[in-house]
Amino acid sequence: MISSTPGFWRRIICMIYEFLLLLAVLFLTSFIFHLIFSDTQAAYFRPLFQFYLLVIMGCYFSWYWTHGGQTLAMQTWKMRVVAADGSSLTKKQAVTRYLFALTGIFFFGFGIIWALFDRDHQFLHDRLAGTRIIKKEN
């Protein structure tokens, strides 16, 4: 049995909460990066730093999605991410979902707005990665 999809605004509020939590993670990991690479004027610094942050975010999300299907924000808002058939996400699905989500958000939020028109109200990255967000049953 596949559970129902949480409402659009519930998922958006969860994303805002997730953003605040992610800021703390990125702040700490940025501090570590700056301790290691202290020459911020070097030509390689900015692209390396941006890539590092994208990898940190990918690891953060992939780990949580493959270990219980929920980040802290998703636990708070009682939702989880599962494969389309209801099973747990594989590492490949988690990474694929992250990359599609990143792309969809950078294209003016198109991947998020997609949910308003999708027949199952899923985000575009869920549709493409073969995943879905469901309400967590207690």
Backbone torsions as a table, in degrees:
resi	resn	phi	psi	omega
1	MET	NA	128.2	178.9
2	ILE	-96.9	128.1	-179.5
3	SER	-71.9	168.4	-178.2
4	SER	-78.2	161.4	179.7
5	THR	-84.2	132.4	174.8
6	PRO	-63.4	155.0	-179.4
7	GLY	-61.7	156.2	-178.1
8	PHE	-56.3	-50.3	-175.8
9	TRP	-68.9	-31.0	175.4
10	ARG	-63.1	-42.0	178.4
11	ARG	-68.6	-36.2	178.3
12	ILE	-66.2	-44.5	178.6
13	ILE	-63.5	-38.6	176.1
14	CYS	-62.0	-39.6	178.8
15	MET	-65.4	-37.6	177.7
16	ILE	-64.9	-43.6	176.9
17	TYR	-63.2	-41.7	177.7
18	GLU	-60.2	-40.5	178.6
19	PHE	-59.8	-42.5	179.5
20	LEU	-65.4	-41.0	177.3
21	LEU	-66.1	-40.7	-179.4
22	LEU	-65.6	-33.2	176.0
23	LEU	-58.4	-41.6	178.7
24	ALA	-63.9	-43.5	178.8
25	VAL	-62.6	-45.6	-178.8
26	LEU	-67.6	-34.2	177.5
27	PHE	-61.7	-48.1	-179.4
28	LEU	-65.5	-44.7	-179.0
29	THR	-70.5	-29.9	175.7
30	SER	-66.5	-39.3	177.6
31	PHE	-59.6	-44.5	178.6
32	ILE	-62.7	-44.8	179.2
33	PHE	-58.9	-45.0	-178.0
34	HIS	-68.7	-26.9	174.4
35	LEU	-69.0	-37.4	-178.5
36	ILE	-77.1	-47.7	-178.8
37	PHE	-109.0	85.5	-173.3
38	SER	-83.0	-13.4	179.8
39	ASP	-85.9	85.6	-176.6
40	THR	-75.5	-8.2	179.4
41	GLN	-89.7	-7.3	-179.2
42	ALA	-66.3	146.5	-177.5
43	ALA	-62.2	-31.2	-177.7
44	TYR	-82.2	-12.1	-170.3
45	PHE	-60.7	-54.8	-174.2
46	ARG	-61.2	-51.6	179.6
47	PRO	-63.9	-35.6	178.0
48	LEU	-66.0	-42.7	179.0
49	PHE	-64.0	-43.8	179.2
50	GLN	-64.4	-42.5	177.2
51	PHE	-62.5	-42.9	177.8
52	TYR	-57.1	-45.9	179.9
53	LEU	-64.3	-39.4	177.2
54	LEU	-63.9	-38.8	178.1
55	VAL	-67.6	-42.1	178.1
56	ILE	-59.9	-46.0	178.7
57	MET	-63.3	-41.1	178.3
58	GLY	-61.6	-43.0	178.0
59	CYS	-64.9	-42.6	178.8
60	TYR	-56.8	-55.8	-177.4
61	PHE	-67.2	-46.1	-178.1
62	SER	-59.7	-41.3	-179.2
63	TRP	-63.8	-48.8	-179.4
64	TYR	-64.5	-41.9	-178.3
65	TRP	-66.5	-30.1	179.8
66	THR	-92.2	-8.3	178.7
67	HIS	-119.0	71.2	178.1
68	GLY	106.5	-13.3	175.6
69	GLY	77.0	11.5	-176.5
70	GLN	-140.6	136.2	167.0
71	THR	-86.5	176.1	179.3
72	LEU	-60.7	-41.2	178.8
73	ALA	-64.0	-39.7	179.5
74	MET	-67.3	-34.8	176.2
75	GLN	-64.2	-43.1	-179.6
76	THR	-62.4	-41.4	-177.2
77	TRP	-93.4	10.6	174.0
78	LYS	54.1	57.6	174.2
79	MET	-143.4	160.8	176.6
80	ARG	-148.7	160.4	179.4
81	VAL	-104.5	134.0	179.9
82	VAL	-135.1	166.7	172.6
83	ALA	-67.5	162.2	-177.7
84	ALA	-56.7	-29.6	179.4
85	ASP	-86.9	1.7	177.8
86	GLY	95.7	-4.4	180.0
87	SER	-82.5	171.4	177.8
88	SER	-68.4	154.0	179.8
89	LEU	-74.0	143.2	170.9
90	THR	-86.1	167.7	177.5
91	LYS	-61.5	-39.6	179.5
92	LYS	-62.3	-43.6	178.6
93	GLN	-64.6	-39.8	-179.3
94	ALA	-64.7	-45.3	179.0
95	VAL	-66.2	-42.2	178.1
96	THR	-61.0	-44.9	178.8
97	ARG	-61.1	-43.7	-180.0
98	TYR	-61.5	-47.6	-177.8
99	LEU	-65.2	-41.1	177.1
100	PHE	-67.0	-38.1	179.1
101	ALA	-64.8	-43.9	178.8
102	LEU	-59.2	-46.2	179.3
103	THR	-63.9	-45.9	-178.6
104	GLY	-64.5	-34.8	178.9
105	ILE	-73.4	-39.6	-180.0
106	PHE	-69.1	-22.0	175.6
107	PHE	-90.7	61.2	175.1
108	PHE	58.5	29.3	178.0
109	GLY	73.2	17.0	-176.9
110	PHE	-56.3	-39.2	-178.9
111	GLY	-64.9	-27.1	178.0
112	ILE	-83.1	-46.4	-179.9
113	ILE	-60.3	-28.7	178.1
114	TRP	-49.7	-36.8	-176.6
115	ALA	-61.1	-25.3	178.7
116	LEU	-69.0	-22.4	-176.2
117	PHE	-114.2	-11.1	-179.2
118	ASP	-69.7	140.7	-177.1
119	ARG	-62.9	-28.9	178.2
120	ASP	-104.7	7.6	-180.0
121	HIS	58.9	33.6	177.4
122	GLN	-94.0	151.0	174.2
123	PHE	-67.6	157.1	-179.2
124	LEU	-60.9	-40.7	-179.7
125	HIS	-64.7	-31.0	174.7
126	ASP	-69.5	-42.6	179.3
127	ARG	-60.3	-46.7	-176.6
128	LEU	-72.6	-33.5	-177.2
129	ALA	-87.8	-6.1	-178.4
130	GLY	73.1	36.4	179.0
131	THR	-125.9	174.0	175.7
132	ARG	-156.9	152.3	174.5
133	ILE	-96.9	131.7	180.0
134	ILE	-126.3	160.1	172.4
135	LYS	-71.9	134.5	179.6
136	LYS	-80.4	130.4	177.6
137	GLU	-86.6	139.3	-177.5
138	ASN	-76.0	NA	NA
